[in-house]
Amino acid sequence: MSKGNKAQAGLLLTLISIPIFIGALDLTVVSAVLPHVILDLEIPIQTGLDDAAWMVTGYLLAYSISMTFMGRLSDLYGRRQVYLIALVVFAFGSYLVAVADTWPTQLALRTYYMLFPGRPDVSFVTLYAMIAARMIQAFGAGTMVPVGMAMVGDIFGVGNRARALGIIAAVDTAGWVVGHLYGGIVVRFWDWRMIFLINLPICAVAFVFIWYKLRKVPQEKSKGNMDWLGTLLIAGSLTMLNIGLGSTSEGSTGSSLESQTGLPENAVPLLIGSGVFLLLFLWWQNRAKYPLVDLSLFKLKNYLPASVANFLVGFSLFVAIANVPLFINSLIATTLVQGAWDSGWMLSALTVPMAIASILGGWLSDKRGYRFPATVGLIVAVFGFILMTSWTAETSYTTMALHLLFCGIGLGLTMAPIAAAIVNTSPSDQRGTSSALVIIFRLIGMTIGISSITTYGLRRAEVISKQLLSIAPDINEISQIAVEVTERVIRETFIIAGIVAAIAILPTIFLKNQNKGDLKNVREHN
């Protein structure tokens, strides 16, 4: 690639990355906005907090579902067109969130009065309008990630593609890392609506430049039609999986089903339904003339091992992300404000090195192949998790940050080679679908990780508490017992995350080490 071509490719990569960064930013920015929204709308904490949490849950759900089929649409109808549509959808959703308490609420109220008797609570109507707007936002943001990755595959050759994918991973990570801090700064000086309104001029400028600069990027479009039945089946499976794993134990019945599974009774049918829909999806993909996901791709070298490793990395990553604030708020911080502040800074010790290491992992992947950075990264991550199993309430923040540094560097090193192994192995007319699968496998791993670890933690806490109380029943020792229970449970979950990361090393060993072989794999598949 000549210097002029490198500069042009770098500019295109920057243009693709900016909207992805903004979309990732809005994934976590709502954590700073939510308290202000609840106060503004006068939503009672006791009855409205679960509904308000859907501003986060709904975003994640729509974010995941959009990836299942929009990558395929970009293969069929053009990545630039689909990316620009996603950008418009994201901007429109941002606008709707900002003005949700005006005409969207009035429109919803008029519709309600036409269909139902009675008068609903206006505050909750506004909240539901905001949740719907957030899901529209997420639909656009979720589309931009896999389509952007696929465009990187069109722009960069095999020898430079992993580095570019590493930059995309770093940008995406950086967005959701700084989202909470960015939101906190904005709401300190301006109204919370400004967080969403500021997206509009950024999206407008990005739209113009992307429309103009990417018009000559070549793409081999896929033949066939969209598999809408397959889309409905996989979307239904993901929806039930997310809602089922996110179910709370509030209003639990204490049934034998709950005691056996550790899950709320209403979650079990949803998880069974998710599995049934997944099996139907796989059955249909083998029968469909133009499937949403060509299952024969998993027969290509690198595709299956990289997908398995990606799922396991997602599991381990979210255990670390969830445990750090839990540990600090439960054992160290004395106030909620201090806990939020300390957790944010401590998480940056994990996520900032992870973002930087993802770029390094891409560079190493281009130079040494996929296996070396992915395997070394996971070994470093396992070492980090081993160090984290030594945490106690007396552990200093400096020590914790050092341990998180190892974990972040290790997980970051794996992201680009795993993504490149999948994207490079894919036929050029299926890069959108493959890029979506990269993100979906990681998101499913993260979802299952936090749910299973939460269930395990609650059950272990109950067992350990009973053991310690039987030994030291003195009422004065209960607070110390609570600290010891929390320490032990969190340390055990770090052990589990480390074991999962160690298991992920196995599939990375089977990654083909030379990028040159990818073109041969694609030709054989075609």
C-alpha positions as CSV (number, residue, x, y, z in Angstrom):
1,M,0.0,0.0,0.0
2,S,1.5,3.4,-1.1
3,K,1.8,6.4,1.2
4,G,-1.1,8.1,-0.6
5,N,-3.3,5.0,-0.3
6,K,-2.3,4.6,3.3
7,A,-3.4,8.1,4.1
8,Q,-6.6,7.6,2.2
9,A,-7.3,4.4,4.0
10,G,-6.5,6.0,7.4
11,L,-9.0,8.8,6.7
12,L,-11.7,6.3,5.8
13,L,-11.0,4.4,9.0
14,T,-11.3,7.6,11.0
15,L,-14.6,8.4,9.4
16,I,-16.0,4.9,10.1
17,S,-14.7,5.0,13.7
18,I,-16.3,8.3,14.8
19,P,-19.9,7.2,14.7
20,I,-19.0,3.9,16.2
21,F,-17.4,5.8,19.1
22,I,-20.5,7.9,19.6
23,G,-22.8,4.9,19.6
24,A,-20.6,3.1,22.1
25,L,-20.5,6.3,24.2
26,D,-24.3,6.3,24.4
27,L,-24.3,2.7,25.6
28,T,-23.0,3.7,29.1
29,V,-23.7,7.4,29.2
30,V,-27.2,6.7,30.4
31,S,-25.8,5.7,33.8
32,A,-25.1,9.4,34.4
33,V,-28.4,10.5,32.9
34,L,-30.8,8.0,34.7
35,P,-30.9,9.7,38.1
36,H,-31.7,13.1,36.5
37,V,-34.4,11.5,34.3
38,I,-36.0,9.9,37.4
39,L,-36.0,13.2,39.3
40,D,-37.2,15.2,36.3
41,L,-40.1,12.8,35.6
42,E,-40.8,12.4,39.3
43,I,-40.8,8.6,39.0
44,P,-41.1,6.8,42.4
45,I,-38.0,4.7,43.1
46,Q,-40.0,1.9,44.7
47,T,-42.2,1.2,41.7
48,G,-40.4,2.8,38.7
49,L,-36.8,1.7,39.0
50,D,-37.2,-1.6,37.2
51,D,-38.9,0.2,34.3
52,A,-36.3,2.9,34.2
53,A,-33.6,0.2,34.0
54,W,-35.0,-0.7,30.6
55,M,-33.2,2.4,29.3
56,V,-30.1,0.3,29.6
57,T,-31.6,-3.2,29.0
58,G,-33.6,-2.0,25.9
59,Y,-30.5,-0.4,24.4
60,L,-28.5,-3.6,24.8
61,L,-31.3,-5.7,23.4
62,A,-31.8,-3.6,20.3
63,Y,-28.0,-3.3,19.9
64,S,-27.7,-7.1,19.8
65,I,-30.7,-7.8,17.6
66,S,-29.7,-5.2,14.9
67,M,-26.4,-7.0,14.5
68,T,-28.1,-10.3,13.6
69,F,-29.4,-9.2,10.2
70,M,-28.1,-5.7,9.3
71,G,-24.7,-7.1,8.6
72,R,-26.3,-9.5,6.1
73,L,-28.3,-6.6,4.6
74,S,-25.0,-4.7,4.0
75,D,-23.7,-7.8,2.1
76,L,-26.8,-7.7,-0.1
77,Y,-27.4,-4.0,-0.7
78,G,-24.1,-2.2,0.0
79,R,-22.3,-1.4,3.2
80,R,-22.1,2.4,2.6
81,Q,-25.8,2.6,2.1
82,V,-26.6,0.5,5.2
83,Y,-24.1,2.4,7.3
84,L,-25.5,5.7,6.4
85,I,-29.1,4.5,7.1
86,A,-27.9,3.3,10.5
87,L,-26.3,6.7,11.2
88,V,-29.6,8.5,10.4
89,V,-31.5,6.0,12.6
90,F,-29.1,6.6,15.5
91,A,-29.4,10.4,15.1
92,F,-33.2,10.2,15.0
93,G,-33.2,8.1,18.1
94,S,-31.0,10.6,19.8
95,Y,-33.4,13.4,18.9
96,L,-36.4,11.4,20.2
97,V,-34.7,10.8,23.6
98,A,-34.0,14.5,24.0
99,V,-37.6,15.5,23.2
100,A,-39.4,12.5,24.6
101,D,-41.3,14.6,27.2
102,T,-42.8,16.8,24.4
103,W,-44.6,15.6,21.3
104,P,-43.7,11.9,21.6
105,T,-45.4,11.8,25.0
106,Q,-48.5,13.7,23.6
107,L,-48.7,11.3,20.6
108,A,-48.5,8.3,23.0
109,L,-51.2,9.7,25.2
110,R,-53.5,10.4,22.3
111,T,-53.0,6.8,21.0
112,Y,-53.7,5.5,24.5
113,Y,-56.9,7.4,24.9
114,M,-58.1,6.1,21.5
115,L,-57.5,2.5,22.5
116,F,-58.0,2.2,26.2
117,P,-60.2,3.7,29.0
118,G,-58.7,5.5,32.0
119,R,-55.8,7.9,32.3
120,P,-52.2,6.6,32.5
121,D,-49.4,8.1,34.6
122,V,-47.8,10.8,32.3
123,S,-44.4,10.3,33.9
124,F,-44.4,6.6,33.0
125,V,-45.6,7.3,29.4
126,T,-42.7,9.7,29.0
127,L,-40.3,7.1,30.4
128,Y,-41.6,4.4,27.9
129,A,-41.2,6.9,25.1
130,M,-37.6,7.4,26.1
131,I,-37.1,3.7,26.3
132,A,-38.5,3.3,22.8
133,A,-36.2,6.1,21.6
134,R,-33.2,4.5,23.2
135,M,-34.0,1.3,21.3
136,I,-34.1,3.2,18.0
137,Q,-30.8,4.7,18.9
138,A,-29.3,1.3,19.7
139,F,-30.6,-0.2,16.5
140,G,-28.5,2.3,14.5
141,A,-25.5,2.0,16.8
142,G,-25.5,-1.8,16.8
143,T,-25.7,-1.8,13.0
144,M,-22.7,0.5,12.6
145,V,-20.2,-1.8,14.4
146,P,-20.4,-4.9,12.1
147,V,-21.0,-2.9,9.0
148,G,-18.0,-0.7,9.9
149,M,-15.9,-3.8,10.4
150,A,-17.0,-5.2,7.1
151,M,-16.0,-1.9,5.4
152,V,-12.6,-2.2,7.0
153,G,-12.4,-5.6,5.3
154,D,-13.2,-4.0,2.0
155,I,-10.7,-1.1,2.4
156,F,-7.7,-2.9,3.9
157,G,-5.9,-6.0,2.5
158,V,-5.3,-9.1,4.5
159,G,-1.8,-7.9,5.6
160,N,-3.2,-4.7,7.2
161,R,-6.7,-5.7,8.1
162,A,-6.1,-6.9,11.7
163,R,-4.5,-3.6,12.7
164,A,-7.4,-1.7,11.4
165,L,-9.9,-4.0,13.2
166,G,-7.8,-3.5,16.3
167,I,-8.4,0.2,16.0
168,I,-12.2,-0.3,15.6
169,A,-12.1,-2.5,18.7
170,A,-10.2,0.2,20.6
171,V,-12.6,2.9,19.6
172,D,-15.6,0.8,20.5
173,T,-14.1,0.0,23.9
174,A,-13.0,3.6,24.5
175,G,-16.6,4.7,23.9
176,W,-18.3,2.7,26.5
177,V,-15.3,3.2,28.9
178,V,-15.6,7.0,29.0
179,G,-19.4,7.1,28.6
180,H,-20.2,7.4,32.3
181,L,-17.5,10.1,32.8
182,Y,-18.6,12.0,29.7
183,G,-22.2,11.9,30.8
184,G,-21.3,13.1,34.3
185,I,-19.4,16.1,32.9
186,V,-22.2,17.1,30.6
187,V,-25.0,16.9,33.2
188,R,-22.8,18.9,35.6
189,F,-22.8,21.9,33.3
190,W,-25.9,21.5,31.1
191,D,-29.3,19.8,31.0
192,W,-29.2,16.0,30.5
193,R,-30.9,16.4,27.1
194,M,-27.7,18.0,25.7
195,I,-26.0,14.6,25.8
196,F,-28.3,13.4,23.1
197,L,-28.7,16.6,21.2
198,I,-25.0,17.0,20.7
199,N,-25.1,13.8,18.7
200,L,-27.1,15.5,15.9
201,P,-24.4,17.8,14.4
202,I,-21.7,15.1,14.8
203,C,-23.9,12.6,12.9
204,A,-24.7,15.2,10.2
205,V,-21.0,16.0,9.6
206,A,-20.1,12.3,9.6
207,F,-22.9,11.5,7.2
208,V,-21.7,14.0,4.6
209,F,-18.1,12.9,4.7
210,I,-18.9,9.2,4.7
211,W,-21.4,9.6,1.8
212,Y,-18.7,11.4,-0.2
213,K,-15.5,9.6,0.7
214,L,-16.7,6.0,0.7
215,R,-18.6,6.2,-2.6
216,K,-15.7,4.6,-4.5
217,V,-14.9,1.8,-2.0
218,P,-15.4,-1.5,-3.9
219,Q,-17.6,-4.2,-2.6
220,E,-18.6,-7.6,-3.9
221,K,-22.3,-7.8,-3.1
222,S,-23.9,-11.1,-2.1
223,K,-26.5,-12.7,-4.3
224,G,-29.9,-13.8,-3.1
225,N,-32.6,-12.4,-0.8
226,M,-32.9,-11.5,2.8
227,D,-33.8,-14.4,5.2
228,W,-36.6,-12.8,7.2
229,L,-37.8,-16.0,8.9
230,G,-34.2,-16.7,10.1
231,T,-34.0,-13.1,11.3
232,L,-37.2,-13.5,13.4
233,L,-36.0,-16.8,14.9
234,I,-32.6,-15.5,16.0
235,A,-34.1,-12.2,17.2
236,G,-36.6,-14.1,19.2
237,S,-33.9,-16.3,20.7
238,L,-31.7,-13.4,21.7
239,T,-34.7,-11.4,23.1
240,M,-35.8,-14.3,25.3
241,L,-32.2,-15.0,26.4
242,N,-31.6,-11.4,27.4
243,I,-34.9,-11.0,29.3
244,G,-34.6,-14.4,30.9
245,L,-31.1,-13.9,32.1
246,G,-31.9,-10.4,33.2
247,S,-35.0,-11.5,35.3
248,T,-34.9,-10.5,38.9
249,S,-36.0,-12.6,41.9
250,E,-38.5,-9.9,42.9
251,G,-41.8,-11.5,43.7
252,S,-40.3,-15.0,43.6
253,T,-42.4,-17.9,44.8
254,G,-39.7,-20.0,46.3
255,S,-40.7,-22.9,44.1
256,S,-38.7,-26.0,43.7
257,L,-37.8,-24.9,40.2
258,E,-36.2,-21.7,41.6
259,S,-34.3,-23.6,44.2
260,Q,-33.0,-26.1,41.7
261,T,-31.9,-23.7,39.0
262,G,-31.1,-20.6,41.1
263,L,-33.2,-18.5,38.6
264,P,-36.5,-16.8,39.0
265,E,-39.4,-19.0,38.0
266,N,-40.4,-16.8,35.1
267,A,-36.9,-16.9,33.7
268,V,-36.9,-20.7,33.0
269,P,-39.6,-20.7,30.3
270,L,-37.9,-17.8,28.6
271,L,-34.6,-19.6,28.5
272,I,-36.2,-22.8,27.3
273,G,-38.0,-20.7,24.6
274,S,-34.7,-19.1,23.6
275,G,-33.1,-22.6,23.2
276,V,-36.1,-23.8,21.1
277,F,-35.9,-20.7,18.8
278,L,-32.2,-21.2,18.4
279,L,-32.6,-24.9,17.4
280,L,-35.3,-23.8,14.9
281,F,-33.0,-21.1,13.5
282,L,-30.2,-23.6,13.0
283,W,-32.7,-26.1,11.3
284,W,-33.9,-23.3,9.0
285,Q,-30.5,-22.2,8.1
286,N,-29.7,-25.6,6.7
287,R,-32.9,-25.5,4.6
288,A,-33.1,-21.9,3.5
289,K,-32.0,-21.1,-0.1
290,Y,-30.4,-17.9,1.1
291,P,-29.7,-18.3,4.8
292,L,-29.0,-15.4,7.2
293,V,-25.9,-17.2,8.3
294,D,-24.2,-19.7,6.0
295,L,-23.4,-22.4,8.5
296,S,-20.8,-23.9,6.1
297,L,-18.6,-20.9,7.1
298,F,-17.9,-22.7,10.4
299,K,-16.1,-25.4,8.4
300,L,-13.5,-22.9,7.3
301,K,-10.2,-22.9,9.2
302,N,-10.1,-20.3,12.0
303,Y,-13.9,-19.6,11.9
304,L,-15.1,-22.0,14.6
305,P,-12.1,-21.8,17.0
306,A,-12.1,-18.0,16.7
307,S,-15.9,-17.9,17.4
308,V,-15.5,-20.2,20.5
309,A,-12.6,-18.1,21.8
310,N,-14.6,-14.9,21.3
311,F,-17.5,-16.2,23.3
312,L,-15.2,-17.3,26.2
313,V,-13.4,-13.9,26.2
314,G,-16.7,-12.1,26.4
315,F,-17.6,-14.3,29.5
316,S,-14.3,-13.5,31.3
317,L,-14.4,-9.8,30.4
318,F,-17.8,-9.1,31.8
319,V,-17.0,-10.9,35.1
320,A,-14.1,-8.4,35.6
321,I,-16.2,-5.4,34.6
322,A,-19.0,-6.4,37.0
323,N,-16.9,-7.5,39.9
324,V,-14.8,-4.3,40.3
325,P,-17.6,-1.9,41.2
326,L,-19.2,-4.7,43.3
327,F,-16.0,-5.2,45.3
328,I,-15.4,-1.5,45.8
329,N,-18.9,-0.6,46.8
330,S,-19.3,-3.6,49.1
331,L,-15.9,-3.6,50.9
332,I,-14.1,-0.3,50.4
333,A,-16.2,2.8,49.7
334,T,-18.0,4.5,52.5
335,T,-20.5,6.4,50.4
336,L,-22.3,5.8,47.1
337,V,-20.6,8.9,45.6
338,Q,-17.2,7.6,46.6
339,G,-18.0,4.1,45.3
340,A,-19.2,5.4,41.9
341,W,-16.1,7.6,41.5
342,D,-13.6,5.0,42.7
343,S,-15.2,2.3,40.6
344,G,-15.0,4.4,37.4
345,W,-11.3,5.2,37.9
346,M,-10.5,1.6,38.8
347,L,-12.3,0.2,35.8
348,S,-10.2,2.5,33.6
349,A,-7.2,0.5,34.8
350,L,-8.8,-2.5,33.0
351,T,-10.4,-0.9,30.0
352,V,-7.9,1.7,28.9
353,P,-5.0,-0.8,28.6
354,M,-7.5,-3.1,26.9
355,A,-8.2,-0.5,24.2
356,I,-4.5,0.2,23.7
357,A,-3.6,-3.5,23.6
358,S,-6.3,-4.2,21.0
359,I,-4.3,-2.0,18.6
360,L,-1.1,-3.7,19.5
361,G,-2.8,-7.1,19.0
362,G,-3.9,-6.1,15.5
363,W,-0.3,-5.0,14.7
364,L,1.1,-8.3,16.0
365,S,-1.5,-10.3,14.1
366,D,-0.5,-8.6,10.9
367,K,3.2,-9.4,11.6
368,R,3.0,-12.8,13.4
369,G,-0.4,-14.3,12.5
370,Y,-3.4,-14.8,14.7
371,R,-2.3,-17.5,17.1
372,F,0.6,-15.6,18.8
373,P,-1.1,-12.5,20.1
374,A,-4.4,-14.3,20.9
375,T,-2.6,-17.1,22.9
376,V,-0.2,-14.8,24.7
377,G,-3.0,-12.3,25.5
378,L,-5.1,-15.0,27.1
379,I,-2.1,-16.2,29.2
380,V,-1.5,-12.7,30.4
381,A,-5.2,-12.3,31.2
382,V,-5.2,-15.6,33.2
383,F,-2.2,-14.3,35.1
384,G,-4.2,-11.1,35.9
385,F,-7.2,-13.1,37.1
386,I,-4.9,-15.2,39.3
387,L,-3.6,-12.0,40.9
388,M,-7.1,-10.7,41.4
389,T,-8.0,-13.8,43.5
390,S,-5.8,-12.3,46.3
391,W,-8.0,-9.2,46.8
392,T,-9.2,-8.4,50.2
393,A,-10.8,-5.3,51.8
394,E,-7.3,-4.2,52.8
395,T,-5.9,-4.4,49.2
396,S,-4.8,-1.0,48.0
397,Y,-6.1,0.7,44.8
398,T,-2.6,0.7,43.4
399,T,-2.3,-3.1,43.7
400,M,-5.8,-3.6,42.3
401,A,-5.0,-1.3,39.3
402,L,-1.8,-3.3,38.6
403,H,-3.7,-6.6,38.6
404,L,-6.4,-5.1,36.3
405,L,-3.7,-3.8,34.0
406,F,-2.5,-7.3,33.3
407,C,-6.1,-8.5,32.8
408,G,-6.9,-5.6,30.4
409,I,-3.7,-6.0,28.4
410,G,-4.3,-9.7,28.0
411,L,-7.9,-9.5,26.9
412,G,-7.2,-6.5,24.6
413,L,-4.4,-8.5,22.8
414,T,-7.0,-11.2,21.8
415,M,-9.7,-9.0,20.3
416,A,-8.2,-8.0,16.9
417,P,-6.6,-11.4,16.0
418,I,-9.9,-13.2,16.8
419,A,-11.9,-10.7,14.8
420,A,-9.4,-10.7,11.9
421,A,-9.4,-14.5,11.9
422,I,-13.1,-14.5,11.2
423,V,-13.3,-11.6,8.9
424,N,-10.3,-12.6,6.8
425,T,-11.5,-16.2,6.5
426,S,-14.9,-15.1,5.2
427,P,-15.8,-14.7,1.5
428,S,-15.9,-11.0,0.6
429,D,-19.6,-11.0,0.0
430,Q,-20.3,-12.3,3.6
431,R,-18.0,-10.0,5.6
432,G,-21.0,-8.1,7.0
433,T,-22.5,-11.3,8.4
434,S,-19.2,-12.5,9.8
435,S,-18.4,-9.1,11.4
436,A,-21.8,-9.3,13.1
437,L,-21.1,-12.8,14.4
438,V,-17.8,-11.5,16.0
439,I,-19.8,-9.0,18.1
440,I,-22.8,-11.3,18.8
441,F,-20.6,-14.2,20.2
442,R,-18.9,-11.8,22.5
443,L,-22.1,-10.2,23.7
444,I,-23.7,-13.6,24.3
445,G,-20.6,-14.6,26.3
446,M,-20.9,-11.4,28.3
447,T,-24.6,-11.9,28.9
448,I,-24.3,-15.5,30.0
449,G,-21.2,-14.6,32.1
450,I,-22.8,-11.9,34.2
451,S,-26.0,-14.0,34.7
452,S,-24.3,-17.3,35.6
453,I,-21.8,-15.5,37.9
454,T,-24.6,-13.6,39.7
455,T,-26.5,-16.8,40.2
456,Y,-23.4,-18.6,41.4
457,G,-22.5,-15.7,43.7
458,L,-25.9,-15.6,45.4
459,R,-26.0,-19.3,46.0
460,R,-22.4,-19.4,47.3
461,A,-23.0,-16.4,49.6
462,E,-25.9,-18.3,51.1
463,V,-23.9,-21.4,51.7
464,I,-20.8,-19.6,53.1
465,S,-22.9,-17.4,55.4
466,K,-24.6,-20.5,56.9
467,Q,-21.2,-22.1,57.4
468,L,-19.7,-19.1,59.1
469,L,-22.7,-18.3,61.2
470,S,-22.7,-21.9,62.6
471,I,-19.1,-21.4,63.6
472,A,-19.4,-17.8,65.0
473,P,-23.0,-17.1,65.9
474,D,-22.1,-14.0,67.9
475,I,-24.3,-11.0,66.7
476,N,-21.2,-8.7,67.0
477,E,-19.4,-10.8,64.4
478,I,-22.1,-10.6,61.7
479,S,-20.6,-7.5,59.9
480,Q,-17.2,-9.2,59.8
481,I,-18.8,-12.4,58.4
482,A,-20.6,-10.3,55.7
483,V,-17.2,-8.9,54.6
484,E,-15.6,-12.4,54.6
485,V,-18.5,-13.8,52.6
486,T,-18.2,-11.0,50.0
487,E,-14.5,-11.4,49.7
488,R,-14.7,-15.2,49.2
489,V,-17.5,-15.1,46.7
490,I,-15.8,-12.4,44.5
491,R,-12.5,-14.3,44.7
492,E,-14.2,-17.5,43.6
493,T,-15.8,-15.7,40.6
494,F,-12.4,-14.4,39.6
495,I,-11.1,-18.0,39.7
496,I,-14.0,-19.0,37.4
497,A,-13.2,-16.2,35.0
498,G,-9.6,-17.2,34.9
499,I,-10.5,-20.8,34.2
500,V,-12.7,-19.7,31.3
501,A,-9.9,-17.6,29.9
502,A,-7.6,-20.5,30.2
503,I,-10.0,-22.7,28.4
504,A,-10.1,-20.1,25.6
505,I,-6.4,-20.7,25.0
506,L,-7.3,-24.1,23.5
507,P,-9.2,-22.9,20.5
508,T,-6.7,-20.1,19.8
509,I,-4.0,-22.8,19.5
510,F,-5.9,-24.1,16.4
511,L,-5.9,-20.7,14.7
512,K,-4.0,-20.9,11.5
513,N,-0.9,-18.9,11.9
514,Q,-0.3,-17.5,8.5
515,N,-2.6,-14.9,6.9
516,K,-1.7,-16.1,3.4
517,G,-3.9,-19.1,3.9
518,D,-7.0,-17.1,4.2
519,L,-7.3,-16.4,0.5
520,K,-7.0,-20.1,-0.2
521,N,-9.8,-20.9,2.3
522,V,-12.1,-18.3,0.7
523,R,-11.5,-19.6,-2.8
524,E,-12.2,-23.2,-1.7
525,H,-15.4,-22.0,-0.1
526,N,-16.5,-20.1,-3.1
